[in-house]
Amino acid sequence: MELILDRVSKQYQNKIAVDRVSLRLHKGIYGLLGANGAGKTTLMRMICGILQPTGGAITFDGLDVSCEDYRSILGYLPQDFGYYPDFTGMDFLMYMASLKGLPKTCAKRKAARLLELMDLRDKAHRKVRTYSGGMKQRLGIAQALLNDPKLLILDEPTAGLDPRERVRFRDLIAEIGKDNIVLLSTHILSDIEHIADTVLMMKGGQLIYQGKWEDERKDLETFYMEQFEEG
């Protein structure tokens, strides 16, 4: 299992959002760090096939990101995921399951399991517009997991979650990362500290660090600030 980014770039008119990023990711959890505007979200949207790179290529086990088979192994939680406010939680998951091509019986079973996992079982038939911010975020995490993705891309997944929910989420992602590739972008360093196998840092569209910060014998915040300032 290998996700390959080969000199991937994205340019908007005169601005280079992502500048020749090359990566090889295998099973495990990768924490993506960087200031606002560093290029993290643009990079993840290209990995998901939502944006087309200006240059370079992205493949997963030889599959190009634009092909249908690639979409079947991908799970994605954007920073602001869209939902239909008059859908119930179950309606929303069933709708997303249909977009992912899951058979109805299988979809219903997985949706029910994920609603329970996200502590939303008793809210399954309430309209999403009545959900709190944390509940909507948990629903977003659930939809990303519907197709048991081999590649899971998460953009600020713990935003809006309380401390107890964040711990539960970290435990879940740690389990998923044992057999799959998880790319997690967040401003919450403690989330990366607890579960990431490898840290990636971006600045000005470029990858300025890839490695295991524990090897530096420093806490992650100090190490991040040093890399960011030096990058």
N, C-alpha and C positions, 0 to 999 in steps of 0.2 A: 504494500500500500504506500503510494508516494504521490504527493502533490508537488509539481514542479512549476516554478515561476522562472522564466528565462528572459532576463533583461526587460522586464515589463515597465512600460511608461504610459502616462496619460497626460495629454496636454490640452488645455482649454485656451484657445487664442494665444495670448502671450504668457499664460501661466502654466508652468509644469507642476501638476499636482502630485504625480508619482514619477520618479526619475530612475529608470534602469534598475529596478529591484529584481534580484535573483535569489531564489530560495528553494530548498528541497525539504519538505516536511514529511515525516513518517508518523506512525502511531504515537500519540501523546498529546499533551496540552501545551499550546504556545500562547503566551501572554504578550499582546501587542500594546506597547506604550508609546506615548508621544503627546505633545501639546495639541490644542485645537489647530486645525489647518496643517498638520504634519503630513497628511495624506492617508491616514489609517482607513477611514471610511471609503475613500475612493479605491484603495487597494482591495478591500474586502468586497466591494461591489463588482470589481472586475473578476475576482475569484468566483463570484456567484454567477457571472455571465450577464449581469444587469448592465454593466458598462463595457464597451469594447475598448481594449487597449489601443493606444496610438501606435505603440511598438511593442515587440516581444510576443511571447506565447505563454499560455497557462494550460497545463494538462494534469489529469488525475489518472494514474495507471494507463497512460496513453490516450485517454479520452479528452477531446477538446471541450472546453467549457460551454461551447455553443450547442453541443449535441444533446439529444433527448436522454440518452442513457446516463449522461453526467448529472442531469437534473434529478434523476431518480435516487442518486446516492447523496444528494446535498440537503442539508438543513440550514436555514438562515433565519436569524432574528435581527432585523434592522433596528437602528436606534429608535426610530418612530415607525412602528408597524401599523398598517392601516387595518381597520375593521369596520364592519357594518354595525352601527350602534343598536339597531333593532333586532339583530341576531342574538340568540341566547349563546351562552358559552358552548353548548353542545352543537348548535347550528353552525357556529363559526368553525369549529374543528372539523365537522363533517364537510363543510364547504371547502376548507383548505385540503382535506383529504382527497376530495374529488379532483382538485387541481393537480394534486400529486399522483393521481391515477390509482389510488387505493380502492380495491373492491369494497362495496358498501358494508358487507358483514364484518370484514376485517377492520374497516375504518371505525365502525361503531365500537368494536371491542377495544381498539387502541385508544380512541378518544375517551372512553369511560375510564380506562386504566390511567391515562395521563391526567385527567381531571382529578382523579383520586390522589395521584402522586403529587400534584400541585396544590392539594388541599382546596379544591374547587368543586368537589362532588356535590355538595349541598347547594352550590350556586350554579349548577350546570344548566338549569332551565330559567335562570334570570337573564335579562337583557344586558348585553355588555356595557351599555351606556350607564347602567347602575353600578358597575364595578368601580372599586377604588383604583388608584394608580398602581398599587402593588398587585392587585388581582389581575388587572389588564396585562401587566408584565409577566405574571405567571402563566396567563393564557397564551401570551406570545411565545414563551419558552416551550409550552406544550405543543403548539403548532409546528415549531421547528423540529420536534422529535417524532412527529407522526410517522414518518417513513423509515424510522431506525437508521438515520443517516450515517454513512461512513465518514463523511466530512461535515463538520458542524461549525458554522461561522456565527459568532455572537458579538454584536456591537452594543456595548454598555448593557449587558443583560441583567445586572443587579440594580440598575437605577430604579428607585421607587420601592425596593424591597426593604423590609425591616431587618434588624440584625439576625433574628431567628430564621427568617426566610433565606437570607444570604448564606447562612451556614448550611441549610438544607440544600440549597442550590449548588454550593461548592462540593458537597458530598456527591450529589448526582453527577456533576460534570467530571469529578475525579474518577468515578466508576466508568463513565462513557469513554473517557480518554485512555483507558487501559487497552481498548481494542479498536479505537478509531482516531481520526485526526480532529482535534478541536482547536480552532483559532479564536481567541477571546480578547477583545479590545475593551479596556476599561480605564477610568481615571482612579479607580479604587485600588491602590497598590496592595492592600492586604489581601484582596481576592487573588491577585497574581502570586503573592507571596505564599499563600496556602496551597495552591493547586497547580501552578504552571511548572512543567518540566523544563521548558526553555523560554527565555525572555527575548523578545524582539523589540527594538526601539527605532522609531522613525523621527526624522527632523527634516523639514524642507523637502519632503517627498522622497528622501533617501533613507535607506536602512543604515543606521549608524552603529548598531550593535546586534549581535546574535550570539547567545550563549547561556550559560548557567551562572546566574549572579552569585550563587552561594560560593562558587570558586574564588570570588574576589574577597571573601571573608568580611563582607560589609552588609549592613542592612539594606534592603532594596531601595528605600527612599534616598539614602545617601548615594548609593551607587547610581541610581537613575539620574539624580541631579548632576553628578559628576559627568556622566556620559552626555547628558543633554547640553550642558554648558560647553563641553569640549567638542561635541559633534559639530 
